[in-house]
Amino acid sequence: MNLLFKKMFGGFQNTGKFETIEKQLIADYNRYKKVENSDELKEYSQLYEIVKSADFKEKKKTLQNRKYKDTQESRDMHAFHRYDSDSKIKLYYNTLKSKRLADFLTFKESDEYLLLGDKKAVKKSLKLKALKKYEKSKEYRNYVRFHESYPISEYERLKVKISTDEFKKANAFWTNSKRWFKTDECKLEHKYFKLADNADIKFFLAEEPKRFEWVEKAQLTFREDFRWKKLDETTWKAGFFYSNPNLKSIHSFLNEKQANTGGANVVGGKELTIATKIQNFKSSTWHNAKGFIEKEYEFTSDVINGSEIFGQKGGFIRAKIRFSGSPNHAFWLTNGEKTPHINIMLGKGKKIEVGAYDKNGNYASSKISGLTPSKYHIYSLYWTENELVWLINNVVVFRTNIEINDKLFPIFNSFIPAKKHASEGKLQVKWLEFYEIK
């Protein structure tokens, strides 16, 4: 599969956009569930049934015939004056005229706007510091709150309405009547209107719950941020893991050009990094005929396994990864045997291979091109009883019904095949996540 066309024509979301959309979806889901269980929504629903009932409407109509504030004119005047005297709304209109806002909005439309999220970039730039300061200012926050909001649209509508001759005439007629807002019914209605205008309730009523099906089903079971500095500070293990305890875990292969150093080429911190370096190194090496032998290598790299950290059968597994250089870089799942084996991501230069071996050694795979591997992408596997589905960011890149029924754990490594040009490179992993699917 070539992802270039999907990137060009909008089907493929870049990693930043993909993560932003996902974070917003999760935030919206959390907000939806919070409102769904809130006292405010319960009260709103109760008031809705009362205020929308025929009995309430008839009683209101009767009261309107006797009292001024029972009229729509009174409610409109009250609402208009509330908005008209609101200091925050006045600030909003003053801000609309400001050059600072115009300049910031122009900047916000530029590619440079993304730099405001980069603390290092902001620290180095006086311009970005000023823009960041404005973004956090009371003036700009007030503008964001009110721009295209219900209070502003309602204020503008009321401003037009109360200036008409028709309204002035009707309002004058009702001023000598008793006031509707002194009744218990009006107080009840006012409370309903206030709740109906509540941003969270409006959000809840406008949402489609089906949008949250995936968030509802996925339960995070494991996450690794690689905040540790050295491998020995963690329960990740250097080398391969074999179910046979008599096999060495730290070794190299005869058909590869790098020695695996047992963790010396692994660092954590902001992300996991496995470095492939030019370095003379003697390593224990597996020879198919002779078993383990000692061999000199001109390159070093590494392997780490999560056999003692986490393993899972099925679910949703993903990692945020980038890599560089000519070595092959891999994120794969195993149970300690040769098969089954799932390559969630096998980077081969500018191409990505995904695939799986079942317990009988049958391999189903696909190669993907059109990406820039040196940029972070999210490589995912959706694993059910019936199917394995691979994704890169938001795009499904391969699926197969090959059967795997074992609990597997993660391994990351970089290696240089014997027939490949040897050079340095890096595999970097920002985070790793496992989810169970309900």
C-alpha positions in Angstrom: 0.0 0.0 0.0 1.2 3.5 -0.9 0.0 6.1 1.6 1.3 9.0 -0.5 -2.1 9.5 -2.2 -4.0 9.3 1.0 -1.7 12.0 2.4 -2.1 14.2 -0.7 -5.9 13.9 -0.8 -6.7 14.2 2.9 -7.5 10.6 3.8 -4.4 10.3 6.0 -4.1 12.5 9.1 -0.7 13.6 10.1 0.3 12.4 13.6 -0.2 15.8 15.2 -3.7 16.2 13.8 -4.6 12.5 14.6 -3.5 12.9 18.2 -5.4 16.2 18.5 -8.6 14.7 17.2 -8.2 11.6 19.4 -7.6 13.7 22.5 -10.6 15.9 21.7 -12.7 12.8 21.3 -11.6 11.4 24.7 -12.2 14.9 26.3 -15.6 15.0 24.7 -16.4 11.5 25.9 -15.3 12.3 29.5 -17.4 15.5 29.4 -20.4 13.7 28.0 -20.3 11.0 30.7 -19.8 13.7 33.4 -22.9 15.6 32.2 -24.9 12.4 31.7 -24.5 11.6 35.5 -24.8 15.2 36.7 -27.5 16.7 39.0 -27.9 19.5 36.5 -29.0 17.2 33.7 -31.4 15.4 36.0 -32.9 18.7 37.1 -33.0 19.9 33.4 -34.9 16.8 32.4 -37.4 17.2 35.2 -37.9 20.9 34.5 -38.3 20.1 30.7 -41.2 17.8 31.4 -42.9 20.4 33.6 -42.2 23.5 31.5 -43.2 21.8 28.2 -46.4 20.3 29.7 -49.9 21.5 28.5 -50.9 22.4 32.1 -47.9 24.6 32.6 -48.4 26.4 29.4 -52.1 27.0 30.1 -51.3 28.3 33.6 -48.6 30.6 32.2 -51.0 32.0 29.6 -53.5 32.8 32.3 -50.8 34.6 34.4 -49.7 36.5 31.3 -53.1 38.1 31.0 -52.7 39.6 34.5 -49.1 40.5 34.9 -46.5 42.4 32.9 -43.5 40.3 33.6 -45.5 37.4 32.3 -45.0 38.7 28.8 -42.3 38.0 26.3 -41.6 41.7 26.1 -40.6 41.7 29.7 -38.3 38.8 29.3 -36.6 40.3 26.3 -36.0 43.6 28.0 -34.5 41.9 31.0 -32.2 39.7 28.9 -31.1 42.7 26.8 -30.2 44.8 29.8 -28.3 41.9 31.4 -26.2 41.5 28.3 -25.9 45.2 27.7 -24.4 45.9 31.1 -22.2 42.8 31.2 -18.6 44.0 31.5 -17.3 40.9 29.8 -19.5 41.4 26.8 -18.3 45.0 26.6 -14.7 43.8 26.7 -15.5 41.4 23.9 -16.8 44.1 21.6 -13.7 46.3 22.4 -11.5 43.4 21.7 -13.1 42.8 18.3 -11.8 46.3 17.3 -8.2 45.7 18.5 -5.2 45.3 16.3 -3.7 42.8 18.7 -6.5 40.4 18.1 -6.4 40.8 14.4 -2.6 40.2 14.4 -3.0 37.1 16.6 -5.8 35.6 14.5 -3.7 36.1 11.4 -0.8 34.3 13.1 -3.1 31.5 14.3 -3.9 30.7 10.7 -0.2 30.3 9.9 1.9 27.1 10.1 4.0 28.9 12.7 1.1 28.7 15.2 2.1 25.1 16.1 5.3 26.5 17.6 3.3 27.9 20.5 3.0 24.4 21.8 6.8 24.0 21.8 8.1 25.4 25.1 11.7 25.5 23.7 10.7 27.4 20.6 8.6 29.9 22.7 11.5 30.4 25.1 13.9 31.3 22.3 11.6 33.8 20.5 10.5 37.2 21.7 7.7 37.1 19.1 6.4 33.8 20.3 6.6 34.8 23.9 4.5 37.9 23.2 2.0 35.8 21.2 1.9 33.2 24.0 1.3 35.9 26.6 -1.5 37.3 24.5 -3.1 33.8 24.1 -3.2 33.5 27.9 -4.5 37.0 28.5 -7.8 37.9 30.1 -8.7 39.8 26.9 -8.1 36.9 24.5 -9.7 34.3 26.8 -12.8 36.5 27.1 -12.9 36.8 23.3 -12.7 33.0 22.8 -15.5 32.5 25.4 -17.9 34.9 23.7 -17.0 34.7 20.0 -19.9 33.1 18.0 -21.5 32.3 21.4 -25.2 32.2 22.3 -25.0 35.3 24.6 -23.6 37.4 21.7 -26.1 36.2 19.1 -28.9 36.6 21.6 -27.7 40.1 22.5 -27.6 41.2 18.8 -31.0 39.7 18.2 -32.5 41.5 21.2 -30.9 44.8 20.2 -32.7 44.7 16.9 -36.0 43.5 18.3 -36.4 46.0 21.1 -35.7 48.9 18.8 -38.7 48.1 16.6 -41.9 50.1 16.8 -43.9 46.9 17.2 -42.0 46.0 20.4 -42.1 49.4 21.9 -45.9 49.5 21.5 -46.4 46.1 23.0 -44.0 46.8 25.9 -45.8 50.0 26.8 -49.1 48.1 26.8 -47.8 45.6 29.4 -46.0 47.9 31.8 -49.0 48.5 34.0 -49.7 44.8 34.5 -48.5 42.7 37.4 -45.1 41.1 36.8 -44.8 37.5 35.7 -41.3 37.1 37.2 -42.7 37.3 40.7 -44.6 34.0 40.3 -43.3 30.6 41.3 -43.9 29.4 37.8 -41.7 32.0 36.3 -38.9 31.1 38.7 -39.2 27.5 37.7 -39.1 28.5 34.0 -36.1 30.8 34.6 -34.3 27.9 36.2 -35.1 25.7 33.2 -33.9 28.4 30.7 -30.7 28.8 32.7 -30.0 25.1 32.5 -31.0 24.9 28.9 -28.4 27.5 28.2 -25.8 25.7 30.2 -22.9 25.0 27.9 -22.4 21.4 29.1 -26.1 20.5 28.8 -26.2 22.1 25.3 -23.2 20.0 24.4 -24.8 16.8 25.8 -28.0 17.3 23.9 -26.2 18.0 20.6 -23.9 15.0 20.9 -24.4 11.7 19.1 -23.5 8.9 21.6 -22.5 6.6 18.8 -19.4 8.8 18.2 -18.0 7.4 21.5 -18.4 3.7 20.8 -14.7 3.1 20.4 -13.7 5.0 23.5 -16.4 3.1 25.5 -15.1 -0.3 24.3 -11.3 0.3 24.7 -10.0 -0.1 28.3 -6.3 0.9 28.8 -4.4 -2.0 30.4 -0.8 -0.9 30.1 1.1 2.3 29.1 4.8 2.9 29.0 6.2 6.4 28.6 9.9 5.4 28.8 10.6 8.1 31.4 13.5 6.1 32.9 17.0 7.0 31.9 18.7 3.6 31.9 17.5 0.1 31.2 18.5 -1.3 34.6 16.0 1.2 36.2 13.1 -0.7 34.6 11.7 -4.2 34.3 12.4 -4.2 30.6 15.0 -6.8 29.8 17.9 -6.6 27.4 18.0 -9.2 24.7 15.5 -11.7 23.4 13.2 -13.8 25.5 12.9 -17.6 24.9 10.5 -19.9 26.7 13.5 -22.3 26.9 15.5 -21.1 29.9 18.7 -22.7 28.6 18.9 -20.4 25.6 20.9 -17.2 25.9 18.8 -14.1 25.7 21.6 -11.7 24.8 23.2 -12.7 21.5 23.6 -11.8 17.9 22.9 -13.6 14.6 25.4 -14.8 12.0 23.3 -13.3 9.2 23.3 -9.8 10.7 26.0 -7.1 10.7 25.5 -5.8 14.2 26.3 -7.1 17.7 23.5 -6.8 20.3 25.1 -5.2 23.4 22.8 -6.2 26.1 21.3 -2.8 26.8 24.3 -0.5 26.2 22.7 1.1 23.2 19.4 1.7 24.9 18.4 4.9 26.7 15.1 6.3 28.0 14.1 9.8 29.0 11.8 11.6 26.7 11.4 8.5 24.6 13.0 5.0 24.2 16.0 5.2 21.9 17.8 2.2 20.5 20.9 3.4 18.7 22.7 1.5 15.9 26.4 2.6 16.0 29.7 2.0 14.2 31.6 0.2 17.0 33.9 -2.9 17.1 32.3 -5.4 19.4 32.6 -9.1 20.1 29.4 -10.9 20.7 28.0 -14.3 21.4 26.4 -15.3 18.0 24.0 -18.0 17.0 25.3 -20.2 14.2 22.7 -22.7 12.8 25.3 -25.5 12.6 27.7 -24.7 15.5 25.3 -23.2 18.0 26.7 -20.1 19.9 30.1 -18.9 18.8 32.1 -15.7 19.4 32.2 -13.2 16.5 33.6 -9.7 15.9 31.2 -7.0 14.6 31.8 -3.5 13.3 28.3 -2.3 14.3 26.4 -2.5 17.6 22.7 -2.2 18.3 20.2 -3.7 20.8 17.1 -5.6 21.7 14.7 -5.1 24.6 11.8 -7.3 25.6 8.8 -6.8 27.9 8.4 -10.4 29.0 8.3 -9.4 32.6 6.3 -6.2 32.1 3.1 -7.0 30.2 1.5 -9.4 27.8 -1.9 -9.8 26.3 -4.0 -11.9 24.0 -6.1 -9.8 21.7 -7.1 -6.2 22.1 -5.6 -3.0 20.7 -1.9 -2.4 20.8 -0.1 0.6 19.5 3.1 2.7 19.8 4.3 6.1 18.6 7.5 5.5 16.7 10.0 7.1 14.4 13.2 5.7 13.0 16.2 6.7 10.8 19.2 5.3 9.0 19.5 2.1 7.0 19.1 -0.5 9.8 15.8 -2.4 10.1 13.8 -1.3 13.1 11.1 -3.5 14.6 8.2 -3.4 17.1 6.9 -7.0 17.4 5.0 -9.4 19.7 6.1 -12.9 20.7 5.5 -15.5 23.4 9.1 -16.7 23.5 8.8 -19.2 20.7 9.7 -18.7 17.1 6.0 -18.6 16.2 3.5 -17.1 16.6 5.0 -13.7 15.9 3.4 -10.4 15.0 5.2 -7.6 13.3 3.3 -4.5 14.3 6.0 -2.4 12.6 9.1 -3.6 10.7 10.8 -0.6 9.2 13.0 -1.3 6.2 14.4 2.0 5.1 11.5 4.1 3.7 9.2 1.1 3.7 7.2 -0.5 6.5 6.3 -4.1 6.6 3.4 -5.4 8.8 2.4 -9.0 9.2 2.0 -12.1 11.4 3.2 -15.7 11.6 0.7 -18.2 13.0 1.9 -21.1 15.1 2.5 -23.2 12.0 4.8 -20.6 10.5 2.4 -19.3 7.9 3.1 -15.6 7.2 0.6 -13.0 6.0 2.1 -9.5 5.4 2.0 -6.3 3.5 4.4 -3.5 2.7 3.6 0.2 3.0 5.3 3.1 1.4 4.7 6.8 1.1 5.6 7.7 4.7 8.4 9.7 6.2 9.7 7.3 8.8 11.9 9.9 10.6 8.6 11.6 11.7 6.5 10.1 14.5 3.6 7.9 13.4 1.3 5.8 15.5 1.5 2.1 14.5 -1.4 0.0 15.8 -2.8 -3.5 15.8 -6.5 -4.3 16.3 -6.5 -8.0 17.3 -9.8 -10.0 17.6 -10.6 -13.7 17.5 -11.5 -13.4 13.8 -9.1 -10.8 12.4 -5.8 -8.9 12.8 -6.0 -5.3 11.5 -3.0 -2.9 11.2 -3.3 0.9 11.2 -0.9 3.7 10.7 -2.4 6.8 12.4 -6.0 6.7 11.2 -5.6 4.5 8.1 -6.1 0.7 8.0 -3.1 -0.6 6.0 -3.6 -4.4 6.2 -5.9 -7.0 7.6 -5.8 -10.8 7.7 -7.8 -13.6 9.3 -4.7 -15.5 10.3 -5.3 -17.2 13.6 -3.2 -16.4 16.8 -4.4 -17.6 20.2 -1.4 -16.9 22.4 -0.7 -14.2 25.0 2.1 -12.1 23.5 4.5 -9.5 24.9 6.3 -6.6 23.2 9.9 -6.5 21.8 11.7 -3.6 20.2 15.0 -4.0 18.3 17.2 -2.7 15.4 19.3 -4.9 13.2 21.3 -4.8 9.9 20.7 -7.8 7.6 23.9 -9.3 6.1 22.9 -8.3 2.6 22.0 -4.7 3.5 24.3 -1.7 3.4 25.4 -1.0 6.9 25.1 2.4 8.6 24.1 4.0 11.8 20.5 4.7 12.8 18.0 5.1 15.6 14.7 3.6 16.7 12.7 6.0 18.9 9.5 5.1 20.7 7.5 7.9 22.4 5.0 5.6 24.2 3.5 2.1 24.1 -0.1 1.2 24.9 -2.2 -2.0 25.3 -6.0 -1.9 25.5 -8.6 -4.6 26.1 -11.7 -4.3 24.0 -15.0 -4.9 25.8 
